[in-house]
Amino acid sequence: MLSFDITSKKNSTKVRAGILRTSCGEIQTPELAIVATDAQLRSLPNDVLKELPSRYFIVNTYHTYTKEIIPKIETAGGIHSYMQIPGRIIATDSGGFQVFSLGFGRKHNIGKLVQENIVNFNKSSMSSLGLTRRSTLKHFVMDSRSGSGMTRFKFDDSDNPIKITEKGVEFELDGKPNVLNPEISMDLQHTIGADIMMAFDECTSPLNSYEYTKKSMERTHRWLDRSIEAHQSFEEKQALFGIVQGGEYQDLREESARIVGSKEVPGFGIGGSFGDFHEALSTTVSWVTAILPPEKPRHLLGIGKIRDIFSAVQEGVDLFDCVIPTREARHRMLYTKKGRLYLRKLKHLDEPIEKNCACRACVEGVTMSQLWRWFLAHDLRASTYTTLHNIQFYADLMREIRESIENNTFSQRREYYYRYY
């Protein structure tokens, strides 16, 4: 069973800190889950995971399913034993993000946020979206119902690379047809055995139309009912979170928050696309958290940029997950209290990454130049040490956020990090 207690709330705001408990352990919130896509972290052997400062992890159901890792997890006695991290809280996603990434995300060549309004199609803006002038008129239609009230160009909703019906989602795997639906997703997540699992949903593209987003959201609500039904016999073992969708549209987000919030589930995910700008994320989240039951935890799915974390915490979000700490470490990007460091620019510097950092790299005095030489030599120590550092940075960041909420200094902590990120 999952329980959630709010331990501190900033007056006249939605900002809050809490403790989330399951039978496997507890975490203080706000907290960011480290993404272990294949039930492991690249660059880190599983026997190192228990030494990490992180208390929260999330595993990808789709990838563990398609790569046939789930039978190994089952043989090991569940995900905590497989990853060798007893006492940590582990979540699984539902496969819903892959409905986006393999579908319209792939077609539109885009993530959850459009970085700029698409109004004037200059060569640069089209290139960033994978477009040519010849393809523009074919793939874009006018849509004036965005949350910003601005007229914008949007992709049409035709030719999804995967097939989505009421029954579920059909996709190809090794040239053979395969299916994911609420019942299959629940069964896979039950077998993995995580503490928290997500209802099956469709994450829409920021370039889907209002009509498509509404239709998808309504189907996601029906899939939630099927997920809840398929989960009934596991309610005491694993916590099922319902997921709010609705894209960037205020009326849809509010409708989804009301419907999902009315269900007998112990927590909620906030998923889908969030509009054009990072600033839109805060507005979209605010519509949702104003309606969701305040006594239950909220997990903002797939979001982990530092400004986005502060913005979402300000709107009452408790949990996050993102690949940034580990992925960017493998790409020679380091996070510090004074901003991101591009290792290439510091390759001649014989200094540790950061003073007063508790990660193994900084404690052992590994220098920037040493890391650069290891990367050039394809020495695994390079990505191991950078990954350990970035995970430590994010653990420290979330701890500082929690402490600032307790000390009523959240605004000051936010402004400090906004200077560098």
PEGINOR-V175145 format. One record per backbone hydrogen bond with DSSP energy under -0.5 kcal/mol. NH is the residue of the N-H (numbers start at 1). CO is the residue of the C=O. E is the energy in kcal/mol with one decimal. If there is no record, write none. Layout:
NH_CO_E, NH_CO_E
//
This chain:
3_21_-2.3, 5_19_-2.3, 7_5_-0.7, 7_17_-1.7, 8_17_-1.8, 10_15_-2.2, 13_10_-1.7, 14_314_-0.8, 17_8_-2.9, 18_29_-1.8, 19_5_-2.4, 20_27_-2.8, 21_3_-2.8, 21_19_-0.5, 22_25_-3.1, 25_22_-0.7, 27_20_-2.4, 29_18_-2.9, 30_318_-0.7, 31_318_-2.0, 33_320_-3.5, 34_56_-2.4, 35_322_-0.7, 36_34_-0.6, 36_58_-3.1, 37_35_-0.6, 38_40_-0.7, 39_36_-2.4, 41_44_-0.6, 42_40_-0.5, 44_41_-2.0, 48_45_-2.1, 49_45_-0.6, 49_46_-0.9, 50_46_-0.6, 51_48_-1.8, 52_49_-1.6, 57_89_-2.1, 58_34_-2.1, 59_91_-2.7, 60_36_-0.6, 60_37_-1.3, 61_59_-0.7, 64_60_-2.0, 65_61_-1.9, 66_62_-3.0, 67_63_-2.0, 68_65_-1.3, 69_64_-2.5, 70_64_-1.7, 72_69_-0.6, 73_69_-2.0, 74_70_-2.6, 75_71_-2.3, 76_72_-1.9, 77_73_-0.6, 77_74_-1.1, 78_73_-2.7, 79_192_-2.1, 82_78_-2.4, 83_79_-2.5, 84_80_-0.6, 85_80_-2.0, 88_85_-1.4, 89_55_-2.4, 91_57_-2.5, 92_196_-2.0, 93_59_-1.8, 99_95_-1.0, 100_96_-1.0, 100_97_-0.5, 101_97_-3.0, 102_98_-2.4, 103_100_-0.5, 105_100_-2.7, 106_100_-0.7, 106_103_-0.5, 107_103_-2.2, 108_104_-3.4, 109_105_-0.9, 110_105_-1.6, 114_275_-2.8, 119_117_-1.2, 121_119_-0.6, 122_120_-1.7, 126_122_-2.1, 127_123_-2.0, 128_124_-2.0, 129_125_-0.7, 129_126_-0.8, 130_127_-1.6, 131_126_-2.9, 135_132_-0.5, 136_132_-1.1, 137_133_-0.6, 139_135_-1.9, 140_136_-1.4, 141_154_-3.4, 143_152_-1.9, 146_150_-0.5, 149_146_-1.9, 152_143_-1.6, 153_118_-1.6, 154_141_-2.9, 156_139_-1.6, 163_170_-1.8, 164_162_-0.6, 165_168_-2.8, 169_180_-3.4, 170_163_-3.0, 171_178_-2.3, 173_176_-3.2, 176_173_-1.6, 178_171_-2.7, 180_169_-2.3, 185_181_-3.0, 186_182_-2.4, 187_183_-2.2, 188_184_-2.6, 189_185_-2.4, 190_186_-2.5, 191_187_-1.9, 192_188_-2.2, 193_189_-2.2, 194_189_-0.7, 195_90_-1.6, 196_90_-1.8, 197_239_-3.0, 198_92_-0.8, 199_241_-2.4, 203_96_-1.2, 203_201_-0.5, 204_202_-0.7, 206_111_-0.6, 208_205_-1.9, 213_209_-2.6, 214_210_-2.5, 215_211_-2.2, 216_212_-2.8, 217_213_-2.5, 218_214_-2.4, 219_215_-1.9, 220_216_-2.6, 221_217_-2.0, 222_218_-1.6, 223_219_-2.6, 224_220_-2.0, 225_221_-1.6, 226_222_-1.8, 227_223_-2.6, 228_224_-2.8, 229_225_-2.1, 230_226_-2.4, 231_227_-1.1, 232_228_-0.6, 232_229_-0.9, 234_231_-2.6, 235_232_-1.2, 237_234_-1.4, 238_234_-2.6, 239_195_-3.0, 240_238_-0.5, 241_197_-3.0, 241_239_-0.6, 242_267_-1.6, 244_269_-2.9, 249_246_-1.6, 250_248_-0.5, 253_249_-2.8, 254_250_-2.6, 255_251_-1.9, 256_252_-2.9, 257_253_-2.6, 258_254_-2.0, 259_255_-2.4, 260_256_-3.0, 261_257_-2.0, 262_258_-0.8, 262_259_-0.6, 263_260_-1.4, 265_263_-2.0, 266_240_-0.6, 267_240_-0.6, 268_297_-2.2, 269_242_-3.0, 270_299_-2.9, 271_244_-2.2, 271_269_-0.6, 274_112_-2.1, 280_277_-0.8, 281_277_-0.6, 281_278_-0.8, 282_278_-0.7, 283_279_-1.1, 284_280_-2.7, 285_281_-2.8, 286_282_-2.0, 287_283_-1.5, 288_284_-1.2, 289_285_-2.8, 290_286_-1.3, 291_288_-1.7, 292_288_-2.3, 296_293_-1.4, 297_266_-0.7, 299_268_-2.9, 300_298_-0.5, 300_319_-2.9, 301_270_-1.9, 301_299_-0.8, 303_300_-0.9, 309_305_-2.5, 310_306_-2.1, 311_307_-2.4, 312_308_-2.5, 313_309_-2.8, 314_310_-2.0, 315_311_-0.6, 315_312_-0.8, 316_313_-1.9, 317_312_-2.0, 318_298_-1.8, 319_298_-2.3, 320_31_-1.8, 321_300_-0.8, 321_303_-0.7, 322_33_-1.2, 327_323_-3.1, 328_324_-2.0, 329_325_-0.5, 330_326_-1.7, 331_327_-0.9, 332_329_-1.5, 333_328_-2.7, 334_341_-2.5, 336_339_-1.0, 339_336_-1.7, 341_334_-3.3, 342_340_-0.5, 343_332_-2.2, 343_341_-0.8, 345_342_-1.4, 346_342_-0.7, 346_343_-1.1, 347_344_-0.8, 349_346_-1.9, 350_348_-0.6, 351_349_-1.2, 353_366_-0.6, 357_354_-0.9, 363_359_-2.6, 364_360_-2.5, 365_362_-0.7, 366_361_-2.5, 368_351_-2.0, 369_349_-2.0, 371_367_-2.3, 372_368_-2.4, 373_369_-2.2, 374_370_-2.2, 375_371_-2.4, 376_372_-2.4, 377_373_-1.9, 378_375_-1.4, 379_374_-3.1, 382_379_-1.9, 383_379_-0.5, 384_380_-1.9, 385_381_-2.7, 386_382_-2.2, 387_383_-2.0, 388_384_-2.4, 389_385_-2.1, 390_386_-2.4, 391_387_-2.3, 392_388_-1.9, 393_389_-2.6, 394_390_-2.3, 395_391_-2.3, 396_392_-2.6, 397_393_-2.6, 398_394_-2.5, 399_395_-2.0, 400_396_-2.7, 401_397_-2.2, 402_398_-2.4, 403_399_-2.7, 404_400_-2.4, 405_401_-1.8, 406_402_-2.2, 407_403_-2.4, 408_405_-0.7, 409_404_-3.2, 410_404_-0.8, 413_409_-2.2, 414_410_-2.7, 415_411_-2.4, 416_412_-1.9, 417_413_-1.9, 418_414_-2.2, 419_415_-0.8, 419_416_-0.9, 420_417_-1.2, 421_417_-1.8
//
